[in-house]
Each structure stands twice: as structure tokens, then as C-alpha cells.
Amino acid sequence: MRFKEEKKKEVTDSPYISPNELAQRWQCARSSVDRIARRAGLSRLCLGEGKNGSVRYVREEVFAYEKNRLVSMN
């Protein structure tokens, strides 16, 4: 169990976030994450090529996007 905690800490220290992590965070489908990120103009880091390549988003950009999308209920 300790190994999982250490691994989790390493992931959160990364400046990047995966589409699957965002899908869990936003509680939506992976395809929705891709669509939202594209429309929001989030920067993508593409590792590899083609359908087997990996995509990562810049964590700080994601946080800024979320902050910008907050709606006040006044």
C-alpha cells in the first residue's frame, strides 16, 4: 500500500496530466476531455505517433481553465 501512495505522489508532482486523469477529475468520458481541451485551446504534449501515441496536457493550464470556468451563484 505504501508503494501506491509513493507512486501517487510522483504523478501529482508531474507538470502534465493525462486525458484519463482529466476524465476522472471531471467525471466525463475520455472523448469529452479531448473535445473540451481542443475547444479550450489547451496545449498538448504528444509522445509517440499515431493511435499508439500518448497525449498529456499542461497541468497549470488545466487548473487555469477550471478556475476560469467557475460560475458564481450570486
Beta strands, then each sheet from edge to edge (+ up, - down):
strand 1: 16-17
strand 2: 44-47
strand 3: 54-58
sheet 1: 1+ 3- 2+
end
